[in-house]
Amino acid sequence: MDPTDVGIATLVAANRRLGEILDALKEDLLPSLEDWDDNARIAYLAEVQAWDRSARRQREILGQMPRMMAAAEHRSSSRTPAWA
């Protein structure tokens, strides 16, 4: 496997693991949310939404990386080096 592919696969796995951790955190806290005061609950739920948006964006970026890296590699290999 190409080193770039290995790097991307590693990032995808780390992103997946982070998602699993955040999902577990949400599940663990869900039963106690009704006991939180309103401000704490509202702040937590706002952060969960921000985490979810960030996680979606990270997955989008990771999904685009193979294509972007291939395009960058193609551009760099098609250029004549300045020293040539």
C-alpha positions in Angstrom: 0.0 0.0 0.0 1.2 3.5 -0.9 2.4 5.6 2.1 -0.2 8.2 1.3 -2.9 5.5 1.4 -1.6 4.3 4.7 -1.7 7.8 6.1 -5.2 8.4 4.9 -6.4 5.0 6.2 -4.8 5.9 9.6 -6.6 9.2 9.7 -9.9 7.5 8.8 -9.4 5.0 11.6 -8.6 7.7 14.1 -11.6 9.7 13.0 -13.8 6.6 13.3 -12.5 5.9 16.8 -13.0 9.5 17.9 -16.6 9.2 16.7 -17.1 6.1 18.7 -15.7 7.8 21.8 -18.0 10.8 21.4 -21.0 8.5 20.8 -20.2 6.6 24.0 -19.9 9.9 25.9 -23.3 11.0 24.6 -24.9 7.7 25.6 -23.3 7.8 29.0 -24.5 11.3 29.7 -28.0 11.0 28.2 -29.7 9.5 31.3 -28.4 12.3 33.5 -29.2 15.3 31.2 -32.6 15.8 32.8 -30.9 16.3 36.1 -28.6 19.1 34.8 -29.5 22.7 35.2 -30.9 24.4 32.1 -27.8 26.4 31.3 -25.5 23.4 31.6 -27.8 21.2 29.5 -28.2 23.9 26.8 -24.4 24.5 26.7 -23.7 20.7 26.4 -26.3 20.2 23.7 -24.8 23.2 21.7 -21.4 21.6 22.0 -22.7 18.2 20.9 -24.1 19.9 17.8 -20.7 21.5 17.2 -18.9 18.2 17.6 -21.4 16.5 15.2 -20.8 19.3 12.6 -17.1 19.0 13.0 -17.2 15.2 12.7 -19.3 15.4 9.5 -16.8 17.9 8.0 -13.8 15.8 9.0 -15.5 12.7 7.2 -16.1 14.9 4.1 -12.5 16.0 4.1 -11.2 12.5 4.6 -13.4 11.2 1.8 -11.9 13.8 -0.5 -8.3 13.2 0.4 -7.5 10.3 -2.0 -8.8 12.3 -4.9 -7.0 15.5 -3.8 -3.7 13.7 -3.1 -3.9 12.0 -6.5 -4.5 15.4 -8.2 -1.6 17.0 -6.3 0.7 14.1 -7.2 -0.3 14.4 -10.9 0.3 18.1 -10.9 3.7 17.8 -9.2 4.8 14.9 -11.6 3.7 16.8 -14.7 5.8 19.9 -13.9 9.4 20.3 -15.0 11.6 20.9 -12.0 13.2 24.4 -11.8 16.6 22.9 -11.9 16.0 20.9 -15.1 
